[in-house]
């Protein structure tokens, strides 16, 4: 049995995926791992390039873009590791990251999932690395009033991104980002892996919520890090590939659609009905604004 299975979902990010795999093989002496790449019907030659340059990598050819959850779930039948790392294709892994995060899980059986510090190419923190669940209060202060921008260090207004806690200190969080999501295979099997009701965005929040419900902690561990070239598969990075309006809409609506799915599944029964309907109304308004912005601005 392998110690670690690394699942790198691929969708039209050939060069980024190849660089990600190179960074992993550069640290293969740290942990006994295998790499599994489910490809969501890429049209940029990703599958051929991976098979040509990395024969040790297991490639799964999905015939269409299944989204994040369903795409990652296709790796389930191939995973042989005690731990499973879900890693974005637009990331670079550095020495020490795998061995330290795996060692943390080894030493702390009460921890169900862990992430490292995820930084953007300019060296700044990818804020989605650590997040709180979107309660009505956090939705109001973060999504609508944007008070966390005015008061980025406030425990009251900056709860979503933990702006009041240093990004350099190990601490427990509600949720971690799917870009680097290290968990236990036994726990994944118990929980049923990723929830395929989500197409893109929100799956990591959902899985994190279920991990907490199962009685485990989730840890943000910034002693090691990766770089995240954020947004490559969503048309946010100009790599020369034309992204059609329908595809942009599908990707950019996924986030707000996920907010509604998550709220109805996990938070609806925790709040009064009138507050629930106000939350859903707010999400519908966000959807309309995002549609208009995507059509007008692109």
C-alpha positions in Angstrom: 0.0 0.0 0.0 1.3 3.4 -0.9 1.6 6.1 1.7 0.1 8.8 -0.5 -2.0 9.1 -3.6 -1.9 12.4 -5.4 -4.9 13.2 -7.6 -4.3 16.0 -10.1 -7.4 16.9 -12.0 -6.7 18.1 -15.5 -8.7 20.3 -17.9 -7.0 22.2 -20.7 -4.0 23.2 -18.6 -1.4 21.2 -20.4 1.7 23.2 -19.7 0.7 24.0 -16.1 -0.1 20.3 -15.5 3.2 19.2 -16.9 5.0 21.7 -14.6 3.0 20.5 -11.6 4.0 16.9 -12.3 7.6 17.9 -12.7 7.5 19.6 -9.3 6.1 16.4 -7.8 8.7 14.1 -9.3 11.4 16.4 -8.0 10.3 15.5 -4.4 9.4 11.9 -5.0 12.1 10.8 -2.4 10.1 12.5 0.4 7.1 10.2 0.5 6.1 6.9 -1.2 3.4 8.3 -3.5 1.6 7.6 -6.7 0.1 10.2 -9.1 -3.3 9.8 -10.7 -4.5 12.4 -13.3 -8.2 12.3 -14.2 -8.5 14.4 -17.4 -11.9 16.0 -18.0 -11.9 15.8 -21.8 -9.1 18.2 -22.5 -8.7 19.4 -26.1 -5.2 20.8 -25.8 -3.2 17.6 -26.0 -2.9 17.2 -22.2 -3.4 13.4 -22.2 -0.9 12.7 -24.9 1.7 15.0 -23.4 1.4 13.5 -19.9 1.6 9.9 -21.2 4.6 10.8 -23.3 6.6 12.6 -20.6 5.4 10.8 -17.4 4.8 7.1 -18.1 4.6 6.4 -14.3 1.5 8.6 -14.0 -1.9 6.9 -14.2 -4.1 8.9 -16.6 -7.9 8.6 -16.6 -9.6 9.8 -19.8 -13.0 11.3 -19.0 -14.8 12.0 -22.2 -16.3 15.3 -21.1 -15.8 18.1 -18.5 -17.4 16.4 -15.4 -16.5 19.3 -13.1 -14.3 19.2 -10.0 -16.2 16.8 -7.8 -17.2 14.1 -10.4 -13.8 14.4 -12.1 -11.8 13.8 -8.9 -14.2 11.0 -8.0 -13.1 9.0 -11.1 -9.8 8.4 -9.3 -11.5 6.5 -6.5 -11.1 3.1 -8.1 -7.3 3.7 -8.7 -6.3 5.2 -5.4 -4.0 2.9 -3.3 -2.7 5.3 -0.7 -3.3 5.6 3.0 -3.7 9.4 2.4 -5.1 11.2 -0.6 -3.9 14.6 -1.8 -6.2 16.5 -4.2 -3.9 19.0 -5.9 -4.8 21.5 -8.6 -3.0 21.2 -11.9 -2.1 24.9 -11.8 0.2 24.5 -8.7 3.9 24.0 -8.0 4.9 21.8 -5.0 8.2 22.6 -3.2 10.5 20.4 -1.1 9.2 19.7 2.4 5.6 20.3 1.7 4.5 16.6 1.2 6.6 15.1 3.9 5.6 17.7 6.6 1.9 17.6 5.9 1.8 13.8 5.8 3.8 13.6 9.0 1.3 16.0 10.7 -1.5 13.6 9.8 0.6 10.6 11.1 1.1 12.4 14.4 -2.5 13.7 14.8 -5.2 11.1 14.3 -7.9 13.6 15.3 -7.1 15.6 12.2 -9.2 14.7 9.1 -7.6 17.1 6.6 -4.8 19.5 6.2 -3.6 22.1 3.8 -0.3 24.0 3.5 0.1 27.7 2.8 -1.0 28.4 -0.7 0.5 31.5 -2.3 0.0 33.2 -5.6 2.7 33.9 -8.1 3.4 37.3 -6.6 4.1 35.7 -3.2 0.8 36.9 -1.6 -1.5 34.5 0.3 -4.3 32.9 -1.7 -7.0 33.8 0.8 -9.2 30.9 -0.1 -6.5 28.6 1.5 -8.4 28.9 4.8 -12.1 29.8 5.0 -15.1 29.9 7.4 -18.4 28.4 6.4 -20.8 31.1 5.0 -23.3 31.7 7.7 -25.9 34.5 7.1 -23.6 36.9 9.1 -20.5 36.0 7.1 -22.5 36.2 3.8 -23.7 39.7 4.7 -20.3 41.0 5.8 -18.2 39.2 3.2 -20.4 38.9 0.0 -22.6 42.0 0.2 -21.2 44.7 2.4 -17.5 43.7 1.8 -16.7 44.8 5.3 -13.7 42.5 5.4 -12.1 44.8 2.9 -12.6 47.8 5.1 -11.7 45.9 8.3 -9.3 43.1 7.1 -8.1 42.3 10.7 -11.4 42.4 12.4 -12.6 39.2 14.2 -16.2 40.4 13.7 -16.1 41.4 10.0 -13.1 39.4 8.6 -14.2 35.9 9.7 -14.5 34.4 6.2 -10.8 34.5 5.3 -9.5 34.5 9.0 -8.0 37.9 8.5 -7.7 38.3 12.2 -5.3 35.4 12.5 -1.7 35.4 11.2 -1.2 33.5 7.9 2.1 32.2 9.4 0.6 30.3 12.4 -0.7 26.8 12.4 -4.4 26.8 13.4 -7.7 25.0 13.1 -10.1 26.2 10.4 -13.6 25.5 9.1 -12.5 24.7 5.5 -9.5 24.5 3.2 -9.2 24.9 -0.5 -9.4 22.1 -3.1 -6.1 23.3 -4.6 -4.3 21.4 -1.8 -6.6 19.2 0.2 -4.8 16.3 2.0 -7.0 13.8 3.8 -7.4 10.2 4.8 -8.6 7.6 2.3 -10.5 5.8 5.0 -12.4 9.0 5.8 -13.1 9.7 2.2 -14.5 6.3 1.7 -16.7 6.7 4.8 -18.0 10.1 3.6 -18.5 9.1 0.0 -15.8 11.3 -1.5 -16.8 14.5 -3.3 -20.5 15.6 -3.6 -21.3 15.6 -7.3 -24.2 18.0 -6.8 -21.4 20.7 -7.2 -19.9 21.3 -10.6 -17.2 23.7 -9.7 -16.5 25.6 -6.4 -18.1 24.7 -3.1 -17.1 21.1 -3.1 -14.2 21.7 -0.8 -16.5 23.6 1.7 -19.0 20.7 1.5 -16.3 18.0 2.1 -14.8 20.0 4.9 -18.2 20.4 6.6 -18.8 16.6 6.4 -15.3 16.0 7.9 -16.2 18.2 10.9 -19.5 16.4 11.2 -17.6 13.1 11.4 -15.7 14.4 14.4 -12.4 15.4 12.8 -10.4 18.7 12.8 -9.1 20.5 9.7 -5.7 22.2 10.0 -4.1 25.1 8.1 -0.3 24.4 8.2 1.7 27.3 6.8 5.2 26.0 7.7 5.4 24.7 4.1 3.8 26.1 0.9 2.9 25.7 -2.8 2.4 28.2 -5.5 -1.1 28.4 -7.1 -1.5 29.9 -10.6 -5.1 30.6 -9.7 -8.0 30.4 -12.2 -6.3 28.7 -15.2 -9.1 26.3 -15.9 -11.8 29.0 -15.6 -10.6 31.3 -18.4 -9.1 33.8 -15.9 -5.6 33.3 -17.3 -4.8 34.3 -20.8 -3.1 31.3 -22.2 -4.2 31.8 -25.8 -7.2 29.5 -25.5 -10.5 31.1 -26.5 -13.1 30.6 -23.8 -16.7 30.9 -25.1 -19.3 33.0 -23.3 -21.3 29.9 -22.4 -18.3 28.3 -20.8 -17.4 31.5 -18.9 -21.0 31.7 -17.6 -21.0 28.1 -16.5 -17.7 28.5 -14.6 -18.6 31.9 -13.1 -22.1 30.9 -12.1 -20.8 27.8 -10.4 -19.6 29.7 -7.3 -23.0 31.2 -6.5 -24.9 28.1 -7.5 -22.6 26.2 -5.0 -23.5 28.7 -2.3 -27.2 27.9 -2.6 -26.6 24.2 -2.7 -24.3 24.3 0.4 -26.8 26.5 2.4 -29.8 24.4 1.6 -27.9 21.2 2.5 -26.1 22.1 5.6 -27.4 25.4 7.1 -31.1 25.6 6.2 -32.3 23.8 9.4 -30.1 25.9 11.6 -31.9 29.3 11.0 -35.4 30.7 11.0 -37.4 30.4 7.8 -37.5 34.1 7.1 -33.8 34.4 7.4 -33.3 31.4 5.1 -35.4 33.1 2.4 -33.5 36.4 2.8 -30.3 34.4 2.3 -31.6 32.7 -0.9 -32.9 36.1 -2.2 -29.4 37.5 -1.7 -27.9 34.6 -3.6 -30.3 35.1 -6.5 -29.3 38.7 -6.6 -25.7 37.7 -6.8 -26.5 35.4 -9.7 -28.1 38.2 -11.7 -25.2 40.5 -11.0 -22.7 37.9 -12.1 -24.6 37.1 -15.3 -24.8 40.8 -16.2 -21.1 41.4 -15.5 -20.0 38.4 -17.5 -22.1 39.4 -20.5 -21.1 43.1 -20.4 -17.5 42.8 -19.4 -16.6 39.3 -20.5 
